[in-house]
Amino acid sequence: MITVNPDGKIMVRRCLVTLRPFRLFVLGIGFFTLCFLMTSLGGQFSARRLGDSPFTIRTEVPGSPESRGALRKMSDLLELMVKRMDMLARLENSSELHRTASVAHLAADRLTPGASLIERIQAIAQNVSDIAVKVDQILRHSLILHSKVSEGRRDQCEAPSDPKFPDCSGKVEWMRARWTSDPCYAFFGVDGTECSFLIYLSEVEWFCPPLPWRNQTAARTAPKSLPRVQAVFRSNLSHLLELMGSGKESLIFMKKRTRRFTAQWTKAAKYLAQKLGDIRRDQKQILVHIGFLTEESGDVFSPRVLKGGPLGEMVQWADILAALYVLGHSLRITVSLKELQSNLGVPPGRGNCPLTVPLPFDLIYTDYHGLQQMKQHMGLSFKKYRCRIRVIDTFGTEPAYNHEEYATLHGYRTNWGYWNLNPKQFMTMFPHTPDNSFMGFVSEELNETEKQLIKDGKASNMAVVYGKEASIWKLQGKEKFLAVLNKYMEIHGTVYYESQRPPEVPAFVKNHGLLPQPEFQQLLRKAKLFIGFGFPYEGPAPLEAIANGCIFLQSRFSPPHSSLNHEFFRGKPTSREVFSQHPYAENFIGKPHVWTVDYNNSDEFETAIKAIMVDPYLPYEYTCAGMLERINAYIQHQDFCVGPSPVPPGASTAQSPFVLAPNATHLEWAQNISSVPGAWPPTHSLRAWLAAPGRACTDACLDHGLICEPSFFPFLNSQNSFLKLQVPCDSTEWEMHHLYPAFAQPGQECYLQKEPLLFSCAGASTKYQRLCPCRDFRKGQVALCQGCL
């Protein structure tokens, strides 16, 4: 009887078990080798410039000696694997004599693929070795040809010493050491030679002077700009809905809102077209990149749309898109990083190189997430084109936080500031500070018939609580004022829940769950009161409630909430103090539509409940017509790419444009001096006041029924302005400070602003009396002066 060697039996089993995963491993190695080879050769051909022969290879990281070495290492690795497979096969053959006929037959059947696999591995190894040799020959030949060309121009490719280009030599040194750090350099033709460095630094970037032997006409020719097309108001929004795309809950919400407001946008377009008359409006090419909806930024909003999450940003973006489209401009909308890169013309690589083409857009609307993405991928082009960017910024960015150097030195640096933009490029949801531009949004507008129907259909004792998330109901002390409210009114809530009632909501509250927007509007039309618990801050819902005939009741904050004492504001680029949940509603609407009371004072709270009953009201600036009017004025008049040069220290004007007002309290623009050409708002609307110590210019102007206008600061930034106000300046200093120009009483010192980006309406100190530029404004349109249209 034949016996079987147990060692041989174990070896056969191991071979049978391990051959299949080993085959997968070998196929993976072969695939990786092929991909690496394609990348190596592809990189070489993609690095060539236009006009080069397809067989002229330019050296790059993948084509360096390291690449050839890597190919050889792969070949050696495959050969080593073949040797080990041979050893396994020989070991298997040595035990063949001790097996039974059946076992031997089975093993032979199972090992046949292994033998075939060995042959395939040997063939792959040989092919990789042959390719490595050919790549080596091609690269050597290319280097020889390149060295011959370089010898003829070596004297022409030295970094020039030109005082107009002081950074040239330093940039060449950087390129020598780091040109392989980003594939975008090879994309623009950099190949490691001095000539390629200088060509890139003079024609793609602008650190070196043009090389005299280069064809400057070809290098500097820019595409001719197309003739301007006149913008025409649109009333059909179907194409806009297509541009907005789909696939995200956020976009679905925005498109539903746009459809619902189509009739109002159409009516507003007709109204504004008649109001503007024959004024020509150029059509702008506009890119809208909603950064917070990109996957790279996390897109935290889309999953929360159906769960009661914040909708204010999406409300505003939907209205911005509608306004831009209705005004007749050409839009491109992106919600992904890939789309952004494609529309901007970003070269392949890591974002260190400029764009491949001049920016094809007149304006770019984005948010802080999109701003960061553009900076990462536009290279030097970001600095060149950032004046065209408009940043939708919910809570605003004050100048002290915007200026990078100043913010770093004085403790104002946050995660959201330090962009060195013109503060007017930040566009807010509400007019928090005149330092930024007020963008806004729209609320549903009612005609007189609808207003009367709502007034007649109001329930006399119905209140709706502001807030869709259960966390809002965790407010400490709410039981006290809710008990008072429950004595007079039936309380309704719209708190999101999935299976059971949120425990935070008291049993006497009728909770409807999360309602679609039309049903929520119907609930507001029945309610008499819309009550806020202190959060969320400054959302669109209170304006919608007021427009539907509700009184908005909110809590007064004492002390006011700010980045110093409240977690929500910590890290935001503003020092603004918030005295209530909705400061705009408190300051610009007020009683009888808005009541701001101390919720801890039961008597004050109960008095407010008893006094409530008014007609529906909506500020003009939150209607479709108001928003169209405002955005159109911004597009036509705001130009941050061409601005007035700052007045150098010590400079003085030949004639002051100001005169002291008859009551000797402030300065006015002299009637015999025309407005400064190109200035917007027009300078004849300027009024200058010296604020009291510790008073911000924002508040000082409001005290006189005016709005602070930061674009007027440069006209006041001189010692002559103080003299006109009869303020004695024993000394005058030019410094970089966000409170200047200002007067310091101890020492009779006058301080002037050295950095134009730091002109700020916000900010105060008891040490200074600030010199404040104010202007008038249109009723219901705080962003525009009387003569701004």
PyMOL commands that set and color helices and strands:
alter all, ss='L'
color gray80, all
select helices_A, chain A and resi 6-46+61-63+65-94+96-98+101-156+168-181+183-187+194-204+216-220+238-244+249-260+262-276+291-293+295-297+302-307+312-326+337-344+368-378+380-388+399-402+404-410+423-425+448-456+470-474+478-488+517-526+541-547+567-569+583-589+602-610+620-622+624-637+683-685+697-703+710-716+719-724+756-758
alter helices_A, ss='H'
color red, helices_A
select strands_A, chain A and resi 285-289+330-334+363-366+389-392+426-428+437-438+462-466+490-493+510-511+529-532+551-561+578-580+594-597+658-660+667-669+687-690+707-708+731-735+742-744+749-753+768-775
alter strands_A, ss='S'
color yellow, strands_A
deselect
rebuild
show_as cartoon
